[in-house]
Amino acid sequence: MLSWVVTLLIIALIAGVLGFGGLAGASIEIAKIIFFVAVVLFLVSAVVGLARGRTRV
């Protein structure tokens, strides 16, 4: 997922330099959404991993 973010940011930078403001803005917004989804999934995974690690019987 983070590779998608990097790809979209590169597309946004290139589009911004070439003057395609709409495409650059859209790419940035999509990259932000994917980044925050990745962060939330990481946090959920970390919490689940900690919860599982503590309940050894």
Order of alpha helices (4+ residues) and beta strands (2+ residues): alpha-alpha
